[in-house]
Amino acid sequence: MLIAPEPLTGSKIAGVAVGFCGLALFMKPGLVDWTDARSLIGNGLSLLAAISWAIGSCLYRRQAWISSFWSQTWWQLAVGGALSLPLALVLEPDRPVVWTPGLVAILAYNWVVTTALGYFLWSRVLALMTPAVAGQAVTLTPVGGFALSTAMFGGAVTADIVVSIGLIVFGLVLTLRSGAEGRGPMR
């Protein structure tokens, strides 16, 4: 591949295909209103974000970084903020920011825990395995969210959910089997 020069084995391709089928079943595309432009744009932007994240992961893995992790994280936050601020000002012009201790706590949590810690953990994952394998493991995120939500709030565990989780896990196992030889050295 041009971005991630790693071999695409039959097991890896099968794992991605099976995992994607499980994820598609899990997300229930039949429930999407295909006539609602806002819904389609939102789903399209989510798909574009996932593709961008995958490309960024491949490019990150190819680079031998000499800058510190915290420097990389600062620049990611700075660039993301610089791109997000004009959009927020244009799309939400009539919403003043009311600075409260709760808002500051939420922002601090999002900057430190979800963003900085998330970037750190993802960089460590990419140091241990190829982006294809790491990305396939991310498909467990909705499964974990569903399990936690069901445990906390209850809810029905239907046959289609069980089948979709089985496909996601089986796809991950196929990908991990083919990706074991693709691990790179720890940076």
C-alpha positions as CSV (number, residue, x, y, z in Angstrom):
1,M,0.0,0.0,0.0
2,L,1.1,3.6,-0.5
3,I,0.5,4.8,3.0
4,A,1.2,1.7,5.0
5,P,3.6,-0.6,3.2
6,E,2.6,-3.8,5.1
7,P,1.6,-7.0,3.4
8,L,-2.2,-7.5,3.0
9,T,-2.6,-11.2,3.7
10,G,-5.8,-13.1,3.0
11,S,-6.3,-13.5,6.7
12,K,-6.0,-9.8,7.3
13,I,-8.4,-8.9,4.5
14,A,-10.9,-11.5,5.7
15,G,-10.6,-10.2,9.3
16,V,-11.3,-6.6,8.2
17,A,-14.2,-7.8,6.0
18,V,-15.8,-9.9,8.8
19,G,-15.2,-7.2,11.4
20,F,-16.8,-4.6,9.1
21,C,-19.8,-6.8,8.5
22,G,-20.2,-7.2,12.3
23,L,-19.8,-3.5,12.9
24,A,-22.3,-2.7,10.1
25,L,-24.8,-5.1,11.7
26,F,-24.1,-3.6,15.1
27,M,-24.8,0.0,13.9
28,K,-28.1,-1.1,12.4
29,P,-28.0,0.8,9.1
30,G,-31.7,-0.1,8.6
31,L,-32.6,2.4,11.4
32,V,-31.0,5.3,9.5
33,D,-33.4,7.7,7.8
34,W,-31.8,7.8,4.3
35,T,-34.0,10.8,3.4
36,D,-32.8,13.0,6.2
37,A,-29.9,15.1,4.9
38,R,-28.6,16.0,8.4
39,S,-28.4,12.3,9.3
40,L,-26.6,11.5,6.1
41,I,-24.2,14.4,6.6
42,G,-23.5,13.4,10.2
43,N,-22.9,9.7,9.3
44,G,-20.7,10.8,6.3
45,L,-18.6,13.1,8.5
46,S,-18.2,10.2,11.0
47,L,-17.0,8.0,8.2
48,L,-14.7,10.7,7.0
49,A,-13.3,11.2,10.5
50,A,-12.6,7.4,10.7
51,I,-10.8,7.4,7.4
52,S,-8.8,10.5,8.3
53,W,-7.8,8.8,11.6
54,A,-6.7,5.7,9.8
55,I,-4.6,7.6,7.3
56,G,-3.0,9.6,10.2
57,S,-2.3,6.4,12.0
58,C,-0.5,5.0,9.0
59,L,1.5,8.2,8.5
60,Y,2.4,8.4,12.2
61,R,3.7,4.8,12.2
62,R,5.9,5.5,9.1
63,Q,7.7,8.5,10.8
64,A,10.6,8.1,13.1
65,W,9.7,10.8,15.7
66,I,12.5,12.8,17.3
67,S,10.1,15.2,19.0
68,S,8.7,14.4,22.4
69,F,5.2,13.0,22.8
70,W,4.1,16.1,24.7
71,S,5.3,18.4,21.9
72,Q,3.4,16.3,19.4
73,T,0.3,16.4,21.6
74,W,0.5,20.1,22.0
75,W,0.7,20.7,18.3
76,Q,-2.2,18.3,17.6
77,L,-4.3,20.2,20.1
78,A,-3.2,23.6,18.8
79,V,-3.9,22.8,15.1
80,G,-7.2,21.1,16.0
81,G,-8.2,24.2,18.1
82,A,-7.2,26.6,15.4
83,L,-9.3,24.7,12.9
84,S,-12.3,24.3,15.3
85,L,-12.5,27.8,16.6
86,P,-13.5,29.5,13.4
87,L,-16.1,26.8,12.7
88,A,-17.6,27.3,16.2
89,L,-17.7,31.1,15.8
90,V,-19.5,30.7,12.4
91,L,-21.8,27.9,13.3
92,E,-22.7,29.0,16.9
93,P,-22.5,32.8,16.8
94,D,-25.4,33.4,19.2
95,R,-24.2,31.2,22.0
96,P,-22.1,33.0,24.5
97,V,-19.7,31.0,26.6
98,V,-20.6,31.1,30.3
99,W,-17.4,30.2,32.2
100,T,-18.4,28.2,35.3
101,P,-16.3,25.8,37.4
102,G,-18.2,22.9,35.9
103,L,-17.4,24.0,32.3
104,V,-13.7,24.5,33.2
105,A,-13.7,21.0,34.8
106,I,-15.3,19.5,31.7
107,L,-12.7,21.2,29.4
108,A,-9.8,20.2,31.6
109,Y,-11.1,16.6,31.6
110,N,-11.4,16.6,27.8
111,W,-8.0,18.1,27.3
112,V,-6.1,16.0,29.7
113,V,-7.9,12.6,30.0
114,T,-9.6,12.0,26.8
115,T,-7.3,13.9,24.4
116,A,-3.8,13.9,25.8
117,L,-4.1,10.4,27.4
118,G,-5.9,9.1,24.3
119,Y,-3.1,10.4,22.0
120,F,-0.5,8.9,24.3
121,L,-2.1,5.5,24.5
122,W,-2.7,5.4,20.7
123,S,0.9,6.3,20.0
124,R,2.0,3.4,22.3
125,V,-0.4,1.0,20.5
126,L,1.0,2.1,17.1
127,A,4.5,1.5,18.5
128,L,3.5,-2.1,19.3
129,M,1.4,-3.1,16.2
130,T,0.6,-2.1,12.7
131,P,-2.1,0.4,12.1
132,A,-4.3,-2.2,10.4
133,V,-4.2,-4.4,13.5
134,A,-4.6,-1.5,15.9
135,G,-7.5,-0.1,13.9
136,Q,-9.2,-3.5,13.9
137,A,-8.9,-3.6,17.7
138,V,-10.7,-0.2,17.9
139,T,-13.9,-1.9,16.6
140,L,-14.2,-3.3,20.1
141,T,-15.0,0.2,21.3
142,P,-18.8,0.1,20.6
143,V,-18.9,-3.5,22.0
144,G,-17.4,-2.2,25.2
145,G,-19.8,0.7,25.3
146,F,-22.7,-1.6,24.7
147,A,-21.6,-4.0,27.4
148,L,-21.1,-1.2,29.9
149,S,-24.4,0.5,29.0
150,T,-26.3,-2.8,29.3
151,A,-24.6,-3.6,32.7
152,M,-25.4,-0.1,34.1
153,F,-28.8,0.7,32.6
154,G,-30.1,-2.6,31.4
155,G,-31.4,-3.2,27.9
156,A,-32.1,-6.0,25.6
157,V,-29.3,-8.2,24.2
158,T,-30.9,-9.4,21.0
159,A,-29.7,-12.0,18.6
160,D,-28.5,-9.5,16.0
161,I,-26.3,-7.9,18.7
162,V,-24.8,-11.2,19.7
163,V,-24.1,-12.1,16.0
164,S,-22.6,-8.7,15.4
165,I,-20.3,-8.9,18.4
166,G,-19.3,-12.4,17.4
167,L,-18.4,-11.2,13.9
168,I,-16.4,-8.2,15.3
169,V,-14.4,-10.5,17.6
170,F,-13.9,-13.1,15.0
171,G,-12.7,-10.5,12.5
172,L,-10.3,-9.1,15.2
173,V,-8.9,-12.7,15.8
174,L,-8.3,-13.2,12.1
175,T,-6.5,-9.8,11.9
176,L,-4.4,-10.5,15.0
177,R,-3.4,-13.9,13.7
178,S,-2.1,-12.3,10.5
179,G,-0.7,-9.2,12.2
180,A,1.5,-11.0,14.8
181,E,4.4,-11.0,12.5
182,G,3.9,-7.3,11.7
183,R,4.8,-5.8,15.0
184,G,7.3,-3.1,14.9
185,P,9.9,-2.1,17.5
186,M,8.8,0.0,20.5
187,R,9.7,3.7,20.0
